[in-house]
Amino acid sequence: MSRHRPDTVAAVVLVVCWSSGFVGAEFATRGAPVTTVLAWRTLLAALLLGGWALARRDRVRPGSLLRQACLGLLVQAVYLGGVFAAAGAGVSAGTSALVAALQPLLVAALAGRFLGERTSGRQRAGLLIGAGGVALVVVGDLGAGGAPPLAFLLPVAALAGLSAGTLLERRWGSAESLVVSLAAQSAAAAVVFGTVASVRGELAPPGGGAFWGAMVWLVVLSTLGGYGSYLFVVRRAGATRASTLLYLTPPATAAWAWAMFGQAPGPTAVPGVAVCAVGVTLVLHRARAAAPGRSPDAEDPRARQERADPARP
């Protein structure tokens, strides 16, 4: 039982911290442009994690840094940029969440081909059920806003970025620590967002403590907690399982919104949470036919090799 405890803790941290980004973004963007928020969030994360890596005397090869920078462009610059830009263009949060809910389905469809992570019929059914649960949670927000048609490509781009980064992270089997990985990824995203903010004249942070409090929230909870636990689960359990846990983030986000802002969830939220839970359970539950201690993916040689020698944080 204790063997699986780190995986369980990481899954809980992932759901709670990934969804916490809504709260931090809400606080931060009340007094600052989106580009300012993203530039300082990634810059502060890069400085904090880079200093931590130096203190630990972590060593990393230049080629590894290049790969991590590529991942940072996908899972932070493209994903965060697409989500925030979609919100700024008038795409409702519910619509973006529904598009993002396709990520586990996309990753599962590609993981078998590129990673050797096979999914059973029960797991595929769970992925579809989980997507339906997300739809129930966010249905009240669908159709809100007045975004132009092309704006709906922004959450699709975010979906593609996170999915591609997830698959590449698992395929490359990064040997560097999570601290180094997050530092390099945050630095790459900071270059992108910092450049955009500078061009728009929005790099200077606003005065007052509210913005910096929001930055602490975003860096510690959303980046270190959210992205850190996501990478941890990808490395230990595979791309499909890590992505499936994202089905639980819309319900968790609704809980954050209710607790922090008094935004009551819609009437379909509770049944939606139940449906999400059923879907996630079907995907993550180990097959009964598998031998003790083996993953359902163990029949595939490449998946077995990856699981036997995972990159440790």
C-alpha positions, -999 to 999 in steps of 0.1 A, spaced: 0 0 0 28 24 9 43 17 -25 15 36 -42 12 64 -16 34 88 -36 13 83 -67 -19 90 -47 -5 121 -31 8 134 -64 -26 128 -80 -44 148 -52 -18 176 -54 -21 177 -92 -59 181 -92 -59 207 -64 -30 228 -75 -37 226 -113 -72 240 -107 -58 267 -83 -46 286 -114 -81 299 -118 -80 317 -85 -45 331 -90 -54 343 -125 -85 359 -113 -67 379 -86 -37 388 -108 -56 400 -138 -79 423 -118 -51 449 -117 -27 439 -145 -29 428 -182 -27 391 -190 7 395 -206 21 411 -175 8 383 -154 22 356 -176 56 372 -180 61 377 -142 47 343 -133 71 324 -155 100 347 -148 97 344 -110 92 306 -113 124 304 -135 144 324 -110 132 305 -79 136 271 -95 169 280 -111 183 291 -78 170 259 -62 187 238 -89 220 257 -83 218 252 -46 213 215 -52 242 215 -76 221 197 -102 240 189 -133 224 189 -167 237 186 -203 230 214 -228 210 189 -249 187 183 -220 182 220 -215 172 223 -251 147 196 -248 132 211 -217 130 245 -233 110 229 -261 87 213 -236 83 247 -219 72 263 -251 46 237 -255 32 231 -220 35 266 -207 39 292 -235 14 276 -259 -9 262 -233 -11 291 -210 -10 316 -238 -38 299 -256 -60 297 -225 -55 333 -215 -58 347 -250 -90 328 -255 -104 343 -223 -93 378 -235 -110 372 -269 -143 364 -252 -143 326 -252 -161 315 -221 -143 295 -194 -167 267 -198 -160 264 -235 -123 264 -230 -126 238 -202 -147 216 -225 -121 218 -253 -93 210 -227 -113 180 -217 -105 164 -250 -68 163 -240 -69 129 -222 -87 114 -253 -61 129 -277 -32 117 -255 -47 82 -251 -52 79 -288 -16 89 -296 1 73 -266 -4 38 -280 12 47 -313 41 68 -300 47 55 -265 34 19 -264 9 28 -237 -21 6 -245 -56 13 -232 -82 -14 -226 -118 -11 -237 -127 -2 -201 -102 26 -200 -114 40 -234 -150 39 -220 -138 57 -189 -121 84 -210 -154 90 -229 -174 90 -196 -150 115 -181 -154 139 -210 -191 137 -206 -187 145 -169 -167 176 -178 -194 187 -202 -220 184 -174 -198 205 -150 -193 234 -175 -226 232 -194 -239 263 -177 -210 284 -190 -213 272 -226 -224 298 -250 -214 327 -228 -193 355 -242 -193 369 -277 -160 356 -292 -154 357 -329 -153 323 -346 -115 323 -350 -110 328 -313 -122 293 -307 -89 281 -323 -70 295 -293 -82 268 -268 -76 242 -295 -40 255 -298 -36 252 -260 -49 217 -262 -24 207 -289 5 223 -270 -2 205 -237 -9 172 -255 23 174 -275 44 184 -245 30 155 -225 38 129 -251 73 143 -257 81 144 -220 72 107 -217 89 97 -249 122 115 -242 123 100 -207 139 131 -192 167 121 -168 171 155 -151 153 164 -119 119 180 -117 135 211 -104 158 215 -134 129 206 -158 106 232 -144 133 258 -142 142 254 -179 106 252 -190 96 283 -171 126 302 -184 116 293 -220 81 305 -214 94 336 -196 113 346 -228 82 343 -249 58 361 -225 84 387 -216 90 396 -252 53 399 -259 48 420 -228 77 443 -237 64 448 -273 30 457 -259 45 480 -233 30 459 -205 61 444 -188 62 468 -158 43 452 -129 16 473 -111 22 487 -76 7 473 -45 8 440 -27 -22 423 -44 -4 416 -76 26 401 -58 4 380 -36 -12 366 -67 22 359 -81 32 339 -50 -1 319 -54 6 312 -91 42 304 -87 40 282 -56 6 265 -62 0 265 -99 36 262 -113 55 242 -86 24 223 -73 4 220 -106 30 216 -133 55 199 -109 30 171 -99 19 168 -135 54 160 -147 59 137 -117 28 117 -126 37 116 -163 71 102 -155 59 76 -130 25 65 -144 25 75 -181 9 101 -203 -26 87 -204 -30 84 -166 -16 118 -160 -39 134 -186 -69 115 -172 -65 132 -138 -72 166 -156 -108 155 -159 -111 162 -122 -98 198 -125 -130 215 -138 -150 202 -107 -121 213 -85 -120 247 -102 -157 251 -96 -151 243 -59 -123 270 -58 -147 295 -74 -174 288 -49 -151 290 -19 -131 321 -30 -155 341 -50 -189 329 -40 -196 317 -75 -222 289 -70 -218 259 -93 -245 252 -117 -273 226 -112 -254 200 -133 -221 204 -115 -227 177 -88 -239 150 -112 -210 161 -135 -185 155 -107 -199 120 -101 -197 112 -138 -161 125 -139 -152 103 -109 -166 72 -126 -146 79 -157 -114 85 -139 -118 54 -118 -123 32 -149 -91 46 -165 -69 44 -134 -81 12 -118 -57 -17 -124 -70 -45 -146 -79 -76 -125 -62 -98 -150 -28 -81 -145 -3 -99 -123 3 -83 -89 26 -53 -91 23 -50 -129 6 -23 -148 -20 -30 -175 6 -15 -199 31 -41 -190 24 -63 -220 40 -38 -243 78 -41 -242 85 -3 -247 60 6 -219 76 -20 -196 110 -7 -203 100 29 -196 82 19 -164 112 -1 -152 136 28 -156 116 60 -150 133 94 -146 133 102 -109 128 137 -95 
